[in-house]
Amino acid sequence: MSTADDRLLDTLSTVRWNRFHTVAVALFGLGWALDAFEVTLIGNVLAALRQHFFLGRNAMSIILAAWFVGLMIGAAGFGTLSDRFGRRRVFLTSLVLYGVATLATAFAPNIAVLLVLRVLAGIGVGAEYSAINAAITELVPSRSRGRAAAIVLNFWPIGSFMAALLAWLVLSTLPADIGWRVVFGIGGLIALSAAWFRRHLPESPRWLINAGRTEDARAIIGAIEAGVTSLPPATTTPIAHRIRRETGHFRRLLRHYPGRLLLGAALDFAEASGYYGLFAFLPLVVVPALHLPPARLPLFYLAGSVGAAIGGLVAAALLDRLGRSWTVGGFYLATALALVGFAMITRFGAGPIMLGFALVNLLATGSWIAAYPTFSELFPTALRASGIGASVAVGRIGAALAPFLVGYVGARSMPAALLMLALFWALGAVAILIWRLRGGIEGCGLALEQISATRPVSEV
């Protein structure tokens, strides 16, 4: 890398926060809110789908698992594509893909078609995980990176709240067999509208420099310094030239950054298993056990969204003050302990369960909102989206298995299902502790290039 490139990267790392950064965070956050809308939508309407398609517990678990298979494919596959062809193409394509698939779900004639569409929508959202986290990490100043990434991720509770509110209003007004279709239709249209606004976001200058396109990067960095909020896309290069760029992303990650990849995979597996297991707990265990009607389920998610918003804001405030390791470890451990407490109050009925879910979701959301910026910044630019995608893909394995485990254990003992989920969160707390004890990097306040150049003891 030339001296000129170093100067550009230094400018990008130290530039003062301005209107561009605020708009970028808002537009990435809007897309992330829609990801959350899509992710939690299925949980809100699952009881209605159960009635419409006459589904048993295993069939409902398969619907959830199909979604997570799509997420795994999208995160891993599009993470690599984001490193090869740029962040911008992926975060625009992903919104269109899952918007179209979600809209089409409203017209699914049978359960087989619905499953296929859920996989496709999951692929689109999985692509978002890698492209968005890589892009926002690379666009903001070093001193604000943790907070900015966490603020973007904090749009998740907004999307969850929107999904729960929409599902509650529609299912309370329309017959359940029509209401779930209306909810998916509205969700798809909103996602496609968001893709139109996101087109103003630029390509990552760091990615452009790594691709040898310094002049494109220079123009974008100059516009960022000036606070310009509507940037033209960087000029494109021939497809054949892009395809000839270096491949073997996962092999390079395993060879040169095994500790970082292991940390990212462990944190994501722990949170995805615990988080989606918690959300599966409501439709698969609580609703059948308490004989609740479909319209009641979104109320639990509304309460959970309020808790999630608080937890996410606390995580955003702590990441750049307390540091990554203390914030992540504290939240993961607190979530595990809260689940133990939650297990003790399930016998008191729907009200305490709703409050317990809100509290645990507060801590669980703070956990993963702190975790994503922590492991996203550890990977070098050339492999960042691939590293994030690989970590998320491993996490989705846990997320796909969690509904089956929760359904099986919860049918026998509601408290036992929650104690099982507590073990997943404890795994994440142990992972970040081992990372620090073995000399892992604390990225708070460091430029991304400093982080990637530092070799922890575990990777020497």
Backbone hydrogen bonds, N-H to C=O, Kabsch-Sander energy under -0.5 kcal/mol:
donor,donor_aa,acceptor,acceptor_aa,energy
6,D,2,S,-2.0
7,R,3,T,-2.2
8,L,4,A,-2.0
9,L,5,D,-2.5
10,D,6,D,-2.3
11,T,7,R,-2.3
12,L,8,L,-2.3
13,S,9,L,-1.9
14,T,10,D,-1.7
15,V,11,T,-1.7
22,T,18,N,-1.8
23,V,19,R,-2.6
24,A,20,F,-2.9
25,V,21,H,-2.6
26,A,22,T,-2.1
27,L,23,V,-2.7
28,F,24,A,-2.7
29,G,25,V,-2.5
30,L,26,A,-2.3
31,G,27,L,-1.8
32,W,28,F,-2.3
33,A,29,G,-2.6
34,L,30,L,-1.8
35,D,31,G,-1.9
36,A,32,W,-2.3
37,F,33,A,-2.4
38,E,34,L,-2.5
39,V,35,D,-2.8
40,T,36,A,-2.8
41,L,37,F,-1.2
42,I,38,E,-0.8
44,N,40,T,-1.6
45,V,41,L,-1.5
46,L,42,I,-0.8
49,L,45,V,-2.5
50,R,46,L,-2.4
51,Q,47,A,-1.6
52,H,48,A,-2.5
53,F,49,L,-2.8
54,F,50,R,-0.7
55,L,50,R,-1.7
60,M,56,G,-2.0
61,S,57,R,-1.9
62,I,58,N,-2.0
63,I,59,A,-1.7
64,L,60,M,-1.8
65,A,61,S,-2.7
66,A,62,I,-2.7
67,W,63,I,-1.4
68,F,64,L,-1.6
69,V,65,A,-2.2
70,G,66,A,-1.9
71,L,67,W,-2.1
72,M,68,F,-2.3
73,I,69,V,-2.3
74,G,70,G,-2.8
75,A,71,L,-2.9
76,A,72,M,-2.1
77,G,73,I,-2.6
78,F,74,G,-1.9
79,G,75,A,-1.0
80,T,76,A,-1.4
81,L,77,G,-1.7
82,S,78,F,-2.3
83,D,79,G,-1.5
84,R,80,T,-1.6
85,F,81,L,-3.3
86,G,82,S,-1.3
90,V,86,G,-0.9
91,F,87,R,-2.7
92,L,88,R,-1.5
93,T,89,R,-2.3
94,S,90,V,-2.7
95,L,91,F,-0.6
96,V,92,L,-1.6
97,L,93,T,-2.7
98,Y,94,S,-2.4
99,G,95,L,-1.9
100,V,96,V,-2.4
101,A,97,L,-2.2
102,T,98,Y,-2.1
103,L,99,G,-2.3
104,A,100,V,-2.4
105,T,101,A,-1.4
106,A,102,T,-0.8
106,A,103,L,-0.9
107,F,104,A,-1.8
108,A,105,T,-1.6
114,L,110,N,-1.9
115,L,111,I,-2.2
116,V,112,A,-1.9
117,L,113,V,-2.4
118,R,114,L,-2.1
119,V,115,L,-1.9
120,L,116,V,-2.1
121,A,117,L,-2.6
122,G,118,R,-2.2
123,I,119,V,-2.1
124,G,120,L,-1.8
125,V,121,A,-2.2
126,G,122,G,-2.7
127,A,123,I,-1.9
128,E,124,G,-1.2
129,Y,125,V,-1.5
130,S,126,G,-1.1
131,A,127,A,-2.3
132,I,128,E,-2.5
133,N,128,E,-0.6
133,N,129,Y,-1.1
134,A,130,S,-1.8
135,A,131,A,-2.5
136,I,132,I,-2.7
137,T,133,N,-1.3
138,E,134,A,-1.5
139,L,135,A,-1.1
140,V,136,I,-1.0
142,S,13,S,-2.2
143,R,13,S,-0.5
144,S,141,P,-1.1
145,R,141,P,-0.5
145,R,142,S,-1.1
148,A,144,S,-2.9
149,A,145,R,-2.5
150,A,146,G,-2.1
151,I,147,R,-2.4
152,V,148,A,-2.2
153,L,149,A,-2.1
154,N,150,A,-1.4
155,F,152,V,-1.6
156,W,153,L,-1.7
158,I,154,N,-0.6
159,G,155,F,-2.1
160,S,156,W,-2.7
161,F,157,P,-2.5
162,M,158,I,-2.5
163,A,159,G,-2.5
164,A,160,S,-2.5
165,L,161,F,-2.9
166,L,162,M,-2.8
167,A,163,A,-2.6
168,W,164,A,-2.5
169,L,165,L,-2.7
170,V,166,L,-2.8
171,L,167,A,-2.8
172,S,168,W,-1.6
173,T,169,L,-0.9
173,T,170,V,-0.6
174,L,170,V,-3.4
178,I,175,P,-1.7
179,G,175,P,-3.2
180,W,176,A,-1.6
181,R,178,I,-0.6
182,V,178,I,-1.8
183,V,179,G,-2.2
184,F,180,W,-1.9
185,G,181,R,-2.3
186,I,182,V,-2.4
187,G,183,V,-2.1
188,G,184,F,-2.3
189,L,185,G,-1.9
190,I,186,I,-2.2
191,A,187,G,-2.0
192,L,188,G,-2.0
193,S,189,L,-1.7
194,A,190,I,-2.0
195,A,191,A,-1.4
196,W,192,L,-0.8
196,W,193,S,-0.6
197,F,193,S,-1.0
198,R,194,A,-2.0
199,R,195,A,-0.7
199,R,196,W,-0.5
200,H,197,F,-1.3
201,L,198,R,-1.9
208,L,204,S,-2.1
209,I,205,P,-2.7
210,N,206,R,-2.2
211,A,207,W,-1.6
212,G,209,I,-1.6
213,R,208,L,-3.0
214,T,212,G,-0.6
217,A,213,R,-1.9
218,R,214,T,-2.8
219,A,215,E,-2.1
220,I,216,D,-1.9
221,I,217,A,-2.8
222,G,218,R,-2.3
223,A,219,A,-1.8
224,I,220,I,-2.4
225,E,221,I,-2.6
226,A,222,G,-1.6
227,G,223,A,-0.5
227,G,224,I,-1.2
228,V,223,A,-2.5
231,L,200,H,-1.2
231,L,229,T,-0.5
242,R,238,P,-1.8
243,I,239,I,-2.5
244,R,240,A,-1.3
245,R,242,R,-1.4
252,R,248,G,-2.2
253,L,249,H,-2.2
254,L,250,F,-2.5
255,R,251,R,-2.0
256,H,252,R,-2.7
257,Y,253,L,-2.3
261,L,257,Y,-2.2
262,L,258,P,-2.5
263,L,259,G,-2.3
264,G,260,R,-2.6
265,A,261,L,-2.6
266,A,262,L,-2.5
267,L,263,L,-2.8
268,D,264,G,-2.3
269,F,265,A,-2.7
270,A,266,A,-2.3
271,E,267,L,-2.3
272,A,268,D,-2.8
273,S,269,F,-2.2
274,G,270,A,-2.1
275,Y,271,E,-3.4
276,Y,272,A,-2.0
277,G,273,S,-1.2
278,L,274,G,-1.8
279,F,275,Y,-1.9
280,A,276,Y,-2.1
281,F,277,G,-1.4
282,L,278,L,-0.7
284,L,280,A,-2.3
285,V,281,F,-1.6
286,V,281,F,-2.1
287,V,282,L,-2.6
289,A,285,V,-1.9
290,L,286,V,-2.6
291,H,287,V,-1.1
292,L,287,V,-1.7
296,R,293,P,-1.6
297,L,293,P,-0.7
297,L,294,P,-0.7
299,L,296,R,-1.1
300,F,296,R,-0.8
300,F,297,L,-1.2
301,Y,297,L,-1.3
302,L,298,P,-2.3
303,A,299,L,-2.1
304,G,300,F,-2.3
305,S,301,Y,-2.2
306,V,302,L,-1.6
307,G,303,A,-1.8
308,A,304,G,-2.5
309,A,305,S,-2.2
310,I,306,V,-1.5
311,G,307,G,-2.3
312,G,308,A,-2.6
313,L,309,A,-1.8
314,V,310,I,-2.0
315,A,311,G,-2.1
316,A,312,G,-2.3
317,A,313,L,-1.9
318,L,314,V,-1.6
319,L,315,A,-2.0
320,D,316,A,-0.6
321,R,318,L,-1.1
322,L,318,L,-2.7
323,G,318,L,-1.3
327,T,323,G,-1.4
328,V,324,R,-2.9
329,G,325,S,-2.7
330,G,326,W,-2.2
331,F,327,T,-2.1
332,Y,328,V,-2.5
333,L,329,G,-2.2
334,A,330,G,-2.3
335,T,331,F,-2.4
336,A,332,Y,-2.0
337,L,333,L,-2.2
338,A,334,A,-2.4
339,L,335,T,-2.1
340,V,336,A,-1.4
341,G,337,L,-1.8
342,F,338,A,-2.7
343,A,339,L,-2.2
344,M,340,V,-0.9
344,M,341,G,-0.6
345,I,341,G,-0.6
345,I,342,F,-1.3
346,T,342,F,-0.6
348,F,345,I,-1.8
349,G,346,T,-1.2
353,I,349,G,-1.7
354,M,350,A,-2.5
355,L,351,G,-2.1
356,G,352,P,-2.8
357,F,353,I,-2.6
358,A,354,M,-2.0
359,L,355,L,-2.2
360,V,356,G,-2.5
361,N,357,F,-2.5
362,L,358,A,-1.7
363,L,359,L,-1.7
364,A,360,V,-2.9
365,T,361,N,-2.5
366,G,362,L,-1.8
367,S,363,L,-1.8
368,W,364,A,-2.0
369,I,365,T,-2.3
370,A,366,G,-1.6
371,A,367,S,-1.9
372,Y,368,W,-2.2
374,T,370,A,-1.0
375,F,371,A,-2.2
376,S,372,Y,-2.2
377,E,373,P,-1.5
378,L,375,F,-0.6
379,F,375,F,-0.5
379,F,376,S,-0.7
383,L,380,P,-1.6
384,R,380,P,-0.9
384,R,381,T,-0.8
387,G,383,L,-2.9
388,I,384,R,-2.7
389,G,385,A,-2.9
390,A,386,S,-2.8
391,S,387,G,-2.1
392,V,388,I,-2.7
393,A,389,G,-2.6
394,V,390,A,-2.0
395,G,391,S,-2.0
396,R,392,V,-2.3
397,I,393,A,-0.9
397,I,394,V,-0.7
398,G,394,V,-1.1
399,A,395,G,-2.0
400,A,396,R,-2.6
401,L,397,I,-1.8
402,A,398,G,-2.2
405,L,401,L,-2.3
406,V,402,A,-3.3
407,G,403,P,-2.6
408,Y,404,F,-2.5
409,V,405,L,-2.8
410,G,406,V,-2.8
411,A,407,G,-1.4
412,R,408,Y,-0.5
412,R,409,V,-1.2
413,S,409,V,-2.5
417,A,413,S,-1.5
418,L,414,M,-1.3
419,L,415,P,-2.2
420,M,416,A,-2.0
421,L,417,A,-1.6
422,A,418,L,-1.8
423,L,419,L,-1.2
424,F,420,M,-1.0
425,W,421,L,-1.6
426,A,422,A,-2.1
427,L,423,L,-1.7
428,G,424,F,-1.3
429,A,425,W,-1.7
430,V,426,A,-2.2
431,A,427,L,-2.2
432,I,428,G,-2.1
433,L,429,A,-1.5
434,I,430,V,-2.5
435,W,431,A,-2.1
436,R,432,I,-1.8
437,L,433,L,-2.4
438,R,434,I,-1.9
439,G,436,R,-1.6
440,G,435,W,-2.8
443,G,441,I,-0.7
445,G,142,S,-0.6
446,L,443,G,-1.9
450,Q,447,A,-0.6
451,I,447,A,-1.9
452,S,448,L,-2.4
453,A,449,E,-1.4
454,T,450,Q,-1.1
454,T,451,I,-0.6
458,S,438,R,-0.7
459,E,456,P,-2.0
460,V,457,V,-1.1
